[in-house]
């Protein structure tokens, strides 16, 4: 079988690299063999890989894909941490409200629950891509759809039809994996809806919006400063109007690797135009004070051990409404380009990887045209992503309840905490993967 498509990927973050690796792996296993660089091209606007970012949580639904579809078992063994449980606490009383054991997840869901640094996952995917004979075209911006990942002039002449509805290619797929500020979405999804004169249509433009929350991030570089219980778990501390999450993660150091403790807190902000300078924007004294106000004495190790806090505004996409939020006219959006999520379900990276593997799976198996395969993928993915978006919003509200609602939450967690915290529909993964 000869590989029949040209695939252009825009973005070399976790979503784009996961798709490129999954596609090369599946193509090699399913018959077409190794894809040539003419068949697969990856463009990234940045000049090279970045070490910025923070820790991420990887549920068994995505750990299975990283191991089986992306060939990262060795990297996970070296660069990830397996916590024993997830615990919910009160930030003000220090009392544990509920606990979900993670030690039987491998038996129940086929893989462990892990934590990892985002840059470590990205570098592992990049190394896997290089093993397949492919690389990333760094410093190659999308440029409004006119350069970079699109076909050459001769290819466009034979395959392209440009209409008011976007671009249509006979055998070329453009995969938009370029994040929240996606140029692919702006050119082929948002502009398309605007051109049709429907700016008032609910959810039409798909533009992410500021959620009104800031994420404050810090790292404790030595677990000796962290209480014994928190050294083995993911901890969530709830409080009125804000909450805090912490967990160990593996960090590469000169001598190999070392366990650090990742902290991320969430506070509300009245700023309508938040600073989006990047991961390294320092948090203000007032922001840190708001996060750590009324801290229980047993938690004083947090302000004394945490290094400087950075501030990151949280943006989210409107909840997905249809398969067209993923795919139109041979352009497929994955990850944050399609569904930037609040982090309160800890599934943003996981959904991006699920998108990537699902699309690669459909492209390399089954019958039908390229358009048919993309449509099937979009139909398969959008409802699950929408459910995670809704649950992430709900969790953020639950963690920050006040007054009687907080009392009822704590009471319910005390009676059935592990059952309420477990998510079989999520951790079992989507059908077909």
Secondary structure, 3 states (H helix, E strand, C coil): CCCCCEEEEECCCHHHHHHHHHHHHHHHHHCCCCCCCCCEEEECCCCCCCCCCCEEEECHHHHHHHHHCCCCHHHHHHHEECCCEEEEEECCCCCEEEEEECCCHHHHHCCCCEEEEHHHHHHHHHHHHHHCCCCCECCCCCHHHCCCCCCCHHHHHHHEEEECCEEEECCEEEEECCCCCCHHHHHHHHHHHHHCCCCCCCCCCCCCEEEEEEEEEEEECCHHHCCCHHHHEEEEEEECCEEEEEEEEEEEECCEEEEEEEEEEEEECCCCCCCCCCCCCECCHHHHHHHCCCCCHHHCHHHHHCCCCEEEEEEECCCCCCHHHCEECCEEECCHHHHCCCHHHCCHHHHHHHHHHHHHHHHCCCCCCHHHHHHHHHHHHHHHHHHHHHHHHHHHHHHCCCHHHHHHHHHHHHHHHHHHHCCHHHHCCCCCC
